[in-house]
Amino acid sequence: MKHLFLAAAILFSGFSAAAQCDCPPLADRSEIIISDAGQGTGTTTWSCDNTYILDGYVFVNSGQTLTI
Protein backbone atom coordinates (compact mmCIF):
# COMPACT_ATOMS: atom_id res chain seq x y z
CA MET A 1 0.00 0.00 0.00
CA LYS A 2 2.88 2.37 0.77
CA HIS A 3 4.37 1.75 -2.68
CA LEU A 4 1.04 2.53 -4.34
CA PHE A 5 0.74 5.79 -2.42
CA LEU A 6 4.33 6.74 -3.27
CA ALA A 7 3.79 6.00 -6.96
CA ALA A 8 0.59 8.07 -6.99
CA ALA A 9 2.32 10.96 -5.22
CA ILE A 10 5.18 10.96 -7.71
CA LEU A 11 2.76 10.79 -10.64
CA PHE A 12 0.67 13.71 -9.43
CA SER A 13 3.72 15.82 -8.56
CA GLY A 14 4.85 15.41 -12.18
CA PHE A 15 1.47 16.61 -13.41
CA SER A 16 1.52 19.62 -11.13
CA ALA A 17 5.07 20.53 -12.20
CA ALA A 18 4.02 20.49 -15.86
CA ALA A 19 0.95 22.55 -15.05
CA GLN A 20 3.06 25.25 -13.39
CA CYS A 21 5.24 25.83 -16.45
CA ASP A 22 4.19 26.75 -19.96
CA CYS A 23 4.75 23.23 -21.31
CA PRO A 24 2.04 21.80 -23.57
CA PRO A 25 0.33 18.52 -22.62
CA LEU A 26 2.23 15.38 -23.66
CA ALA A 27 -0.29 14.58 -26.40
CA ASP A 28 0.34 17.97 -28.04
CA ARG A 29 4.15 17.75 -28.13
CA SER A 30 6.08 16.95 -31.30
CA GLU A 31 8.25 13.83 -31.23
CA ILE A 32 11.89 14.30 -32.20
CA ILE A 33 14.12 11.27 -32.69
CA ILE A 34 17.71 11.89 -31.57
CA SER A 35 20.35 9.71 -33.22
CA ASP A 36 23.87 11.08 -32.95
CA ALA A 37 25.70 7.86 -33.97
CA GLY A 38 28.40 8.59 -31.40
CA GLN A 39 29.29 11.95 -32.96
CA GLY A 40 27.84 14.13 -30.19
CA THR A 41 24.83 16.40 -30.33
CA GLY A 42 26.74 19.69 -30.31
CA THR A 43 25.68 22.50 -28.02
CA THR A 44 21.90 22.36 -27.93
CA THR A 45 18.84 22.90 -25.74
CA TRP A 46 15.95 20.48 -25.43
CA SER A 47 12.72 22.16 -24.38
CA CYS A 48 9.47 20.90 -22.93
CA ASP A 49 7.71 21.71 -26.21
CA ASN A 50 8.89 18.38 -27.67
CA THR A 51 9.20 14.73 -26.69
CA TYR A 52 12.72 13.49 -27.40
CA ILE A 53 13.13 9.84 -28.35
CA LEU A 54 16.71 8.64 -28.00
CA ASP A 55 17.83 6.14 -30.63
CA GLY A 56 20.79 4.78 -28.68
CA TYR A 57 23.31 6.69 -26.60
CA VAL A 58 23.55 10.46 -26.82
CA PHE A 59 27.00 11.92 -26.29
CA VAL A 60 27.95 15.43 -25.27
CA ASN A 61 31.52 16.08 -26.35
CA SER A 62 34.05 18.12 -24.41
CA GLY A 63 33.30 21.83 -24.70
CA GLN A 64 29.68 21.23 -25.70
CA THR A 65 26.56 21.69 -23.58
CA LEU A 66 23.23 19.87 -23.56
CA THR A 67 20.60 21.84 -21.66
CA ILE A 68 17.39 20.02 -20.77
PDB file of N, CA, C and O in Angstrom:
ATOM      1  N   MET A   1       0.826  -1.193   0.000  1.00  0.00           N
ATOM      2  CA  MET A   1       0.000   0.000   0.000  1.00  0.00           C
ATOM      3  C   MET A   1       0.873   1.260   0.000  1.00  0.00           C
ATOM      4  O   MET A   1       0.541   2.252  -0.649  1.00  0.00           O
ATOM      5  N   LYS A   2       1.993   1.211   0.736  1.00  0.00           N
ATOM      6  CA  LYS A   2       2.879   2.370   0.769  1.00  0.00           C
ATOM      7  C   LYS A   2       3.468   2.651  -0.609  1.00  0.00           C
ATOM      8  O   LYS A   2       3.623   3.806  -1.004  1.00  0.00           O
ATOM      9  N   HIS A   3       3.797   1.575  -1.340  1.00  0.00           N
ATOM     10  CA  HIS A   3       4.371   1.751  -2.678  1.00  0.00           C
ATOM     11  C   HIS A   3       3.350   2.370  -3.629  1.00  0.00           C
ATOM     12  O   HIS A   3       3.702   3.197  -4.470  1.00  0.00           O
ATOM     13  N   LEU A   4       2.098   1.973  -3.496  1.00  0.00           N
ATOM     14  CA  LEU A   4       1.040   2.527  -4.340  1.00  0.00           C
ATOM     15  C   LEU A   4       0.862   4.015  -4.057  1.00  0.00           C
ATOM     16  O   LEU A   4       0.714   4.813  -4.982  1.00  0.00           O
ATOM     17  N   PHE A   5       0.876   4.383  -2.788  1.00  0.00           N
ATOM     18  CA  PHE A   5       0.741   5.788  -2.418  1.00  0.00           C
ATOM     19  C   PHE A   5       1.925   6.595  -2.933  1.00  0.00           C
ATOM     20  O   PHE A   5       1.747   7.699  -3.447  1.00  0.00           O
ATOM     21  N   LEU A   6       3.134   6.051  -2.797  1.00  0.00           N
ATOM     22  CA  LEU A   6       4.332   6.742  -3.266  1.00  0.00           C
ATOM     23  C   LEU A   6       4.285   6.934  -4.780  1.00  0.00           C
ATOM     24  O   LEU A   6       4.611   8.010  -5.281  1.00  0.00           O
ATOM     25  N   ALA A   7       3.883   5.900  -5.504  1.00  0.00           N
ATOM     26  CA  ALA A   7       3.786   5.998  -6.961  1.00  0.00           C
ATOM     27  C   ALA A   7       2.758   7.054  -7.364  1.00  0.00           C
ATOM     28  O   ALA A   7       3.000   7.836  -8.284  1.00  0.00           O
ATOM     29  N   ALA A   8       1.628   7.080  -6.688  1.00  0.00           N
ATOM     30  CA  ALA A   8       0.592   8.070  -6.992  1.00  0.00           C
ATOM     31  C   ALA A   8       1.086   9.485  -6.681  1.00  0.00           C
ATOM     32  O   ALA A   8       0.818  10.417  -7.439  1.00  0.00           O
ATOM     33  N   ALA A   9       1.796   9.644  -5.583  1.00  0.00           N
ATOM     34  CA  ALA A   9       2.318  10.962  -5.215  1.00  0.00           C
ATOM     35  C   ALA A   9       3.329  11.456  -6.242  1.00  0.00           C
ATOM     36  O   ALA A   9       3.316  12.631  -6.609  1.00  0.00           O
ATOM     37  N   ILE A  10       4.196  10.577  -6.702  1.00  0.00           N
ATOM     38  CA  ILE A  10       5.184  10.959  -7.714  1.00  0.00           C
ATOM     39  C   ILE A  10       4.492  11.319  -9.020  1.00  0.00           C
ATOM     40  O   ILE A  10       4.857  12.298  -9.672  1.00  0.00           O
ATOM     41  N   LEU A  11       3.498  10.532  -9.400  1.00  0.00           N
ATOM     42  CA  LEU A  11       2.761  10.786 -10.637  1.00  0.00           C
ATOM     43  C   LEU A  11       2.078  12.149 -10.595  1.00  0.00           C
ATOM     44  O   LEU A  11       2.184  12.923 -11.546  1.00  0.00           O
ATOM     45  N   PHE A  12       1.387  12.445  -9.516  1.00  0.00           N
ATOM     46  CA  PHE A  12       0.667  13.711  -9.425  1.00  0.00           C
ATOM     47  C   PHE A  12       1.609  14.895  -9.280  1.00  0.00           C
ATOM     48  O   PHE A  12       1.286  15.989  -9.743  1.00  0.00           O
ATOM     49  N   SER A  13       2.768  14.710  -8.650  1.00  0.00           N
ATOM     50  CA  SER A  13       3.718  15.816  -8.560  1.00  0.00           C
ATOM     51  C   SER A  13       4.254  16.155  -9.940  1.00  0.00           C
ATOM     52  O   SER A  13       4.515  17.323 -10.226  1.00  0.00           O
ATOM     53  N   GLY A  14       4.423  15.157 -10.801  1.00  0.00           N
ATOM     54  CA  GLY A  14       4.850  15.412 -12.177  1.00  0.00           C
ATOM     55  C   GLY A  14       3.811  16.192 -12.948  1.00  0.00           C
ATOM     56  O   GLY A  14       4.155  17.082 -13.725  1.00  0.00           O
ATOM     57  N   PHE A  15       2.537  15.870 -12.744  1.00  0.00           N
ATOM     58  CA  PHE A  15       1.473  16.608 -13.413  1.00  0.00           C
ATOM     59  C   PHE A  15       1.420  18.049 -12.930  1.00  0.00           C
ATOM     60  O   PHE A  15       1.222  18.962 -13.731  1.00  0.00           O
ATOM     61  N   SER A  16       1.592  18.261 -11.643  1.00  0.00           N
ATOM     62  CA  SER A  16       1.517  19.624 -11.131  1.00  0.00           C
ATOM     63  C   SER A  16       2.721  20.437 -11.579  1.00  0.00           C
ATOM     64  O   SER A  16       2.596  21.642 -11.798  1.00  0.00           O
ATOM     65  N   ALA A  17       3.888  19.807 -11.720  1.00  0.00           N
ATOM     66  CA  ALA A  17       5.065  20.533 -12.197  1.00  0.00           C
ATOM     67  C   ALA A  17       4.863  20.978 -13.636  1.00  0.00           C
ATOM     68  O   ALA A  17       5.234  22.097 -13.992  1.00  0.00           O
ATOM     69  N   ALA A  18       4.281  20.125 -14.468  1.00  0.00           N
ATOM     70  CA  ALA A  18       4.022  20.489 -15.863  1.00  0.00           C
ATOM     71  C   ALA A  18       2.955  21.572 -15.946  1.00  0.00           C
ATOM     72  O   ALA A  18       2.994  22.415 -16.842  1.00  0.00           O
ATOM     73  N   ALA A  19       2.012  21.555 -15.028  1.00  0.00           N
ATOM     74  CA  ALA A  19       0.947  22.550 -15.048  1.00  0.00           C
ATOM     75  C   ALA A  19       1.471  23.927 -14.654  1.00  0.00           C
ATOM     76  O   ALA A  19       0.909  24.940 -15.072  1.00  0.00           O
ATOM     77  N   GLN A  20       2.530  23.983 -13.860  1.00  0.00           N
ATOM     78  CA  GLN A  20       3.064  25.250 -13.394  1.00  0.00           C
ATOM     79  C   GLN A  20       3.917  25.943 -14.447  1.00  0.00           C
ATOM     80  O   GLN A  20       4.092  27.160 -14.389  1.00  0.00           O
ATOM     81  N   CYS A  21       4.449  25.199 -15.402  1.00  0.00           N
ATOM     82  CA  CYS A  21       5.243  25.828 -16.453  1.00  0.00           C
ATOM     83  C   CYS A  21       4.362  26.029 -17.685  1.00  0.00           C
ATOM     84  O   CYS A  21       3.162  25.753 -17.653  1.00  0.00           O
ATOM     85  N   ASP A  22       4.952  26.499 -18.738  1.00  0.00           N
ATOM     86  CA  ASP A  22       4.192  26.745 -19.962  1.00  0.00           C
ATOM     87  C   ASP A  22       4.310  25.590 -20.941  1.00  0.00           C
ATOM     88  O   ASP A  22       4.156  25.787 -22.147  1.00  0.00           O
ATOM     89  N   CYS A  23       4.579  24.396 -20.449  1.00  0.00           N
ATOM     90  CA  CYS A  23       4.745  23.227 -21.310  1.00  0.00           C
ATOM     91  C   CYS A  23       3.387  22.731 -21.792  1.00  0.00           C
ATOM     92  O   CYS A  23       2.428  22.694 -21.021  1.00  0.00           O
ATOM     93  N   PRO A  24       3.303  22.349 -23.072  1.00  0.00           N
ATOM     94  CA  PRO A  24       2.043  21.797 -23.573  1.00  0.00           C
ATOM     95  C   PRO A  24       1.813  20.393 -23.023  1.00  0.00           C
ATOM     96  O   PRO A  24       2.764  19.757 -22.569  1.00  0.00           O
ATOM     97  N   PRO A  25       0.589  19.897 -23.050  1.00  0.00           N
ATOM     98  CA  PRO A  25       0.326  18.521 -22.623  1.00  0.00           C
ATOM     99  C   PRO A  25       1.127  17.537 -23.485  1.00  0.00           C
ATOM    100  O   PRO A  25       1.462  17.842 -24.629  1.00  0.00           O
ATOM    101  N   LEU A  26       1.425  16.378 -22.941  1.00  0.00           N
ATOM    102  CA  LEU A  26       2.227  15.384 -23.661  1.00  0.00           C
ATOM    103  C   LEU A  26       1.650  15.052 -25.026  1.00  0.00           C
ATOM    104  O   LEU A  26       2.400  14.889 -25.989  1.00  0.00           O
ATOM    105  N   ALA A  27       0.343  14.951 -25.127  1.00  0.00           N
ATOM    106  CA  ALA A  27      -0.292  14.579 -26.397  1.00  0.00           C
ATOM    107  C   ALA A  27      -0.089  15.640 -27.478  1.00  0.00           C
ATOM    108  O   ALA A  27      -0.177  15.333 -28.667  1.00  0.00           O
ATOM    109  N   ASP A  28       0.182  16.879 -27.080  1.00  0.00           N
ATOM    110  CA  ASP A  28       0.338  17.971 -28.041  1.00  0.00           C
ATOM    111  C   ASP A  28       1.790  18.237 -28.433  1.00  0.00           C
ATOM    112  O   ASP A  28       2.053  19.109 -29.262  1.00  0.00           O
ATOM    113  N   ARG A  29       2.726  17.506 -27.856  1.00  0.00           N
ATOM    114  CA  ARG A  29       4.146  17.749 -28.132  1.00  0.00           C
ATOM    115  C   ARG A  29       4.605  16.992 -29.374  1.00  0.00           C
ATOM    116  O   ARG A  29       4.168  15.869 -29.624  1.00  0.00           O
ATOM    117  N   SER A  30       5.478  17.608 -30.139  1.00  0.00           N
ATOM    118  CA  SER A  30       6.079  16.948 -31.298  1.00  0.00           C
ATOM    119  C   SER A  30       7.108  15.936 -30.821  1.00  0.00           C
ATOM    120  O   SER A  30       7.776  16.151 -29.810  1.00  0.00           O
ATOM    121  N   GLU A  31       7.234  14.830 -31.551  1.00  0.00           N
ATOM    122  CA  GLU A  31       8.248  13.826 -31.228  1.00  0.00           C
ATOM    123  C   GLU A  31       9.468  14.059 -32.106  1.00  0.00           C
ATOM    124  O   GLU A  31       9.355  14.178 -33.326  1.00  0.00           O
ATOM    125  N   ILE A  32      10.627  14.122 -31.479  1.00  0.00           N
ATOM    126  CA  ILE A  32      11.886  14.299 -32.197  1.00  0.00           C
ATOM    127  C   ILE A  32      12.778  13.115 -31.862  1.00  0.00           C
ATOM    128  O   ILE A  32      13.042  12.839 -30.692  1.00  0.00           O
ATOM    129  N   ILE A  33      13.243  12.415 -32.892  1.00  0.00           N
ATOM    130  CA  ILE A  33      14.124  11.267 -32.691  1.00  0.00           C
ATOM    131  C   ILE A  33      15.562  11.759 -32.741  1.00  0.00           C
ATOM    132  O   ILE A  33      15.985  12.379 -33.716  1.00  0.00           O
ATOM    133  N   ILE A  34      16.307  11.474 -31.676  1.00  0.00           N
ATOM    134  CA  ILE A  34      17.705  11.886 -31.574  1.00  0.00           C
ATOM    135  C   ILE A  34      18.580  10.676 -31.847  1.00  0.00           C
ATOM    136  O   ILE A  34      18.505   9.674 -31.135  1.00  0.00           O
ATOM    137  N   SER A  35      19.412  10.769 -32.879  1.00  0.00           N
ATOM    138  CA  SER A  35      20.349   9.705 -33.223  1.00  0.00           C
ATOM    139  C   SER A  35      21.669  10.362 -33.591  1.00  0.00           C
ATOM    140  O   SER A  35      21.828  10.854 -34.708  1.00  0.00           O
ATOM    141  N   ASP A  36      22.619  10.374 -32.656  1.00  0.00           N
ATOM    142  CA  ASP A  36      23.867  11.077 -32.946  1.00  0.00           C
ATOM    143  C   ASP A  36      24.976  10.148 -33.435  1.00  0.00           C
ATOM    144  O   ASP A  36      26.055  10.622 -33.790  1.00  0.00           O
ATOM    145  N   ALA A  37      24.736   8.840 -33.461  1.00  0.00           N
ATOM    146  CA  ALA A  37      25.705   7.858 -33.974  1.00  0.00           C
ATOM    147  C   ALA A  37      27.089   8.037 -33.357  1.00  0.00           C
ATOM    148  O   ALA A  37      28.102   7.806 -34.017  1.00  0.00           O
ATOM    149  N   GLY A  38      27.129   8.448 -32.091  1.00  0.00           N
ATOM    150  CA  GLY A  38      28.404   8.590 -31.396  1.00  0.00           C
ATOM    151  C   GLY A  38      29.184   9.832 -31.759  1.00  0.00           C
ATOM    152  O   GLY A  38      30.335   9.976 -31.346  1.00  0.00           O
ATOM    153  N   GLN A  39      28.588  10.736 -32.520  1.00  0.00           N
ATOM    154  CA  GLN A  39      29.287  11.946 -32.955  1.00  0.00           C
ATOM    155  C   GLN A  39      29.081  13.124 -32.000  1.00  0.00           C
ATOM    156  O   GLN A  39      29.784  14.129 -32.104  1.00  0.00           O
ATOM    157  N   GLY A  40      28.146  13.016 -31.092  1.00  0.00           N
ATOM    158  CA  GLY A  40      27.840  14.126 -30.194  1.00  0.00           C
ATOM    159  C   GLY A  40      26.733  14.982 -30.771  1.00  0.00           C
ATOM    160  O   GLY A  40      26.570  15.071 -31.987  1.00  0.00           O
ATOM    161  N   THR A  41      25.979  15.605 -29.896  1.00  0.00           N
ATOM    162  CA  THR A  41      24.834  16.404 -30.329  1.00  0.00           C
ATOM    163  C   THR A  41      25.204  17.848 -30.607  1.00  0.00           C
ATOM    164  O   THR A  41      24.401  18.584 -31.181  1.00  0.00           O
ATOM    165  N   GLY A  42      26.387  18.270 -30.219  1.00  0.00           N
ATOM    166  CA  GLY A  42      26.735  19.688 -30.310  1.00  0.00           C
ATOM    167  C   GLY A  42      26.077  20.424 -29.161  1.00  0.00           C
ATOM    168  O   GLY A  42      25.346  19.822 -28.374  1.00  0.00           O
ATOM    169  N   THR A  43      26.322  21.699 -29.058  1.00  0.00           N
ATOM    170  CA  THR A  43      25.685  22.497 -28.020  1.00  0.00           C
ATOM    171  C   THR A  43      24.239  22.727 -28.427  1.00  0.00           C
ATOM    172  O   THR A  43      23.962  23.303 -29.479  1.00  0.00           O
ATOM    173  N   THR A  44      23.324  22.273 -27.586  1.00  0.00           N
ATOM    174  CA  THR A  44      21.901  22.359 -27.926  1.00  0.00           C
ATOM    175  C   THR A  44      21.056  22.433 -26.663  1.00  0.00           C
ATOM    176  O   THR A  44      21.526  22.132 -25.566  1.00  0.00           O
ATOM    177  N   THR A  45      19.808  22.836 -26.833  1.00  0.00           N
ATOM    178  CA  THR A  45      18.844  22.902 -25.735  1.00  0.00           C
ATOM    179  C   THR A  45      17.608  22.109 -26.120  1.00  0.00           C
ATOM    180  O   THR A  45      17.049  22.297 -27.200  1.00  0.00           O
ATOM    181  N   TRP A  46      17.190  21.226 -25.233  1.00  0.00           N
ATOM    182  CA  TRP A  46      15.951  20.477 -25.428  1.00  0.00           C
ATOM    183  C   TRP A  46      14.902  21.131 -24.544  1.00  0.00           C
ATOM    184  O   TRP A  46      15.124  21.326 -23.349  1.00  0.00           O
ATOM    185  N   SER A  47      13.768  21.469 -25.124  1.00  0.00           N
ATOM    186  CA  SER A  47      12.722  22.161 -24.375  1.00  0.00           C
ATOM    187  C   SER A  47      11.546  21.234 -24.097  1.00  0.00           C
ATOM    188  O   SER A  47      11.476  20.123 -24.621  1.00  0.00           O
ATOM    189  N   CYS A  48      10.641  21.701 -23.278  1.00  0.00           N
ATOM    190  CA  CYS A  48       9.467  20.901 -22.926  1.00  0.00           C
ATOM    191  C   CYS A  48       8.407  20.935 -24.026  1.00  0.00           C
ATOM    192  O   CYS A  48       7.359  20.304 -23.888  1.00  0.00           O
ATOM    193  N   ASP A  49       8.661  21.656 -25.103  1.00  0.00           N
ATOM    194  CA  ASP A  49       7.708  21.708 -26.215  1.00  0.00           C
ATOM    195  C   ASP A  49       7.713  20.432 -27.039  1.00  0.00           C
ATOM    196  O   ASP A  49       6.799  20.208 -27.832  1.00  0.00           O
ATOM    197  N   ASN A  50       8.725  19.594 -26.867  1.00  0.00           N
ATOM    198  CA  ASN A  50       8.893  18.380 -27.666  1.00  0.00           C
ATOM    199  C   ASN A  50       9.103  17.169 -26.768  1.00  0.00           C
ATOM    200  O   ASN A  50       9.487  17.296 -25.605  1.00  0.00           O
ATOM    201  N   THR A  51       8.844  15.997 -27.327  1.00  0.00           N
ATOM    202  CA  THR A  51       9.198  14.733 -26.687  1.00  0.00           C
ATOM    203  C   THR A  51      10.388  14.186 -27.452  1.00  0.00           C
ATOM    204  O   THR A  51      10.306  13.982 -28.663  1.00  0.00           O
ATOM    205  N   TYR A  52      11.494  13.945 -26.760  1.00  0.00           N
ATOM    206  CA  TYR A  52      12.724  13.491 -27.398  1.00  0.00           C
ATOM    207  C   TYR A  52      12.848  11.986 -27.234  1.00  0.00           C
ATOM    208  O   TYR A  52      12.827  11.466 -26.118  1.00  0.00           O
ATOM    209  N   ILE A  53      12.976  11.295 -28.353  1.00  0.00           N
ATOM    210  CA  ILE A  53      13.129   9.843 -28.352  1.00  0.00           C
ATOM    211  C   ILE A  53      14.578   9.553 -28.709  1.00  0.00           C
ATOM    212  O   ILE A  53      15.041   9.915 -29.791  1.00  0.00           O
ATOM    213  N   LEU A  54      15.291   8.902 -27.802  1.00  0.00           N
ATOM    214  CA  LEU A  54      16.711   8.644 -28.000  1.00  0.00           C
ATOM    215  C   LEU A  54      16.897   7.312 -28.701  1.00  0.00           C
ATOM    216  O   LEU A  54      16.461   6.274 -28.203  1.00  0.00           O
ATOM    217  N   ASP A  55      17.543   7.342 -29.852  1.00  0.00           N
ATOM    218  CA  ASP A  55      17.834   6.143 -30.633  1.00  0.00           C
ATOM    219  C   ASP A  55      19.270   5.721 -30.320  1.00  0.00           C
ATOM    220  O   ASP A  55      20.177   5.897 -31.133  1.00  0.00           O
ATOM    221  N   GLY A  56      19.453   5.164 -29.127  1.00  0.00           N
ATOM    222  CA  GLY A  56      20.794   4.783 -28.678  1.00  0.00           C
ATOM    223  C   GLY A  56      21.341   5.825 -27.715  1.00  0.00           C
ATOM    224  O   GLY A  56      20.603   6.654 -27.181  1.00  0.00           O
ATOM    225  N   TYR A  57      22.647   5.764 -27.508  1.00  0.00           N
ATOM    226  CA  TYR A  57      23.309   6.692 -26.600  1.00  0.00           C
ATOM    227  C   TYR A  57      23.393   8.078 -27.229  1.00  0.00           C
ATOM    228  O   TYR A  57      23.498   8.222 -28.447  1.00  0.00           O
ATOM    229  N   VAL A  58      23.345   9.089 -26.374  1.00  0.00           N
ATOM    230  CA  VAL A  58      23.546  10.464 -26.816  1.00  0.00           C
ATOM    231  C   VAL A  58      24.779  10.978 -26.092  1.00  0.00           C
ATOM    232  O   VAL A  58      24.850  10.939 -24.863  1.00  0.00           O
ATOM    233  N   PHE A  59      25.742  11.457 -26.855  1.00  0.00           N
ATOM    234  CA  PHE A  59      27.000  11.923 -26.292  1.00  0.00           C
ATOM    235  C   PHE A  59      27.068  13.441 -26.342  1.00  0.00           C
ATOM    236  O   PHE A  59      26.600  14.075 -27.288  1.00  0.00           O
ATOM    237  N   VAL A  60      27.661  14.005 -25.302  1.00  0.00           N
ATOM    238  CA  VAL A  60      27.954  15.433 -25.271  1.00  0.00           C
ATOM    239  C   VAL A  60      29.469  15.535 -25.200  1.00  0.00           C
ATOM    240  O   VAL A  60      30.076  15.181 -24.189  1.00  0.00           O
ATOM    241  N   ASN A  61      30.067  16.012 -26.258  1.00  0.00           N
ATOM    242  CA  ASN A  61      31.521  16.080 -26.346  1.00  0.00           C
ATOM    243  C   ASN A  61      32.081  17.184 -25.464  1.00  0.00           C
ATOM    244  O   ASN A  61      31.352  18.079 -25.037  1.00  0.00           O
ATOM    245  N   SER A  62      33.360  17.117 -25.198  1.00  0.00           N
ATOM    246  CA  SER A  62      34.054  18.120 -24.407  1.00  0.00           C
ATOM    247  C   SER A  62      33.865  19.499 -25.037  1.00  0.00           C
ATOM    248  O   SER A  62      34.040  19.668 -26.244  1.00  0.00           O
ATOM    249  N   GLY A  63      33.510  20.473 -24.216  1.00  0.00           N
ATOM    250  CA  GLY A  63      33.303  21.828 -24.700  1.00  0.00           C
ATOM    251  C   GLY A  63      31.903  22.094 -25.210  1.00  0.00           C
ATOM    252  O   GLY A  63      31.581  23.228 -25.564  1.00  0.00           O
ATOM    253  N   GLN A  64      31.060  21.068 -25.255  1.00  0.00           N
ATOM    254  CA  GLN A  64      29.681  21.232 -25.701  1.00  0.00           C
ATOM    255  C   GLN A  64      28.746  21.159 -24.501  1.00  0.00           C
ATOM    256  O   GLN A  64      29.118  20.650 -23.444  1.00  0.00           O
ATOM    257  N   THR A  65      27.537  21.668 -24.671  1.00  0.00           N
ATOM    258  CA  THR A  65      26.564  21.690 -23.583  1.00  0.00           C
ATOM    259  C   THR A  65      25.222  21.187 -24.085  1.00  0.00           C
ATOM    260  O   THR A  65      24.756  21.585 -25.153  1.00  0.00           O
ATOM    261  N   LEU A  66      24.606  20.309 -23.305  1.00  0.00           N
ATOM    262  CA  LEU A  66      23.233  19.874 -23.557  1.00  0.00           C
ATOM    263  C   LEU A  66      22.397  20.378 -22.394  1.00  0.00           C
ATOM    264  O   LEU A  66      22.587  19.953 -21.254  1.00  0.00           O
ATOM    265  N   THR A  67      21.479  21.276 -22.679  1.00  0.00           N
ATOM    266  CA  THR A  67      20.602  21.838 -21.656  1.00  0.00           C
ATOM    267  C   THR A  67      19.225  21.222 -21.827  1.00  0.00           C
ATOM    268  O   THR A  67      18.642  21.261 -22.910  1.00  0.00           O
ATOM    269  N   ILE A  68      18.713  20.652 -20.739  1.00  0.00           N
ATOM    270  CA  ILE A  68      17.392  20.021 -20.774  1.00  0.00           C
ATOM    271  C   ILE A  68      16.482  20.788 -19.835  1.00  0.00           C
ATOM    272  O   ILE A  68      15.309  20.442 -19.695  1.00  0.00           O
TER     273      ILE A  68
END
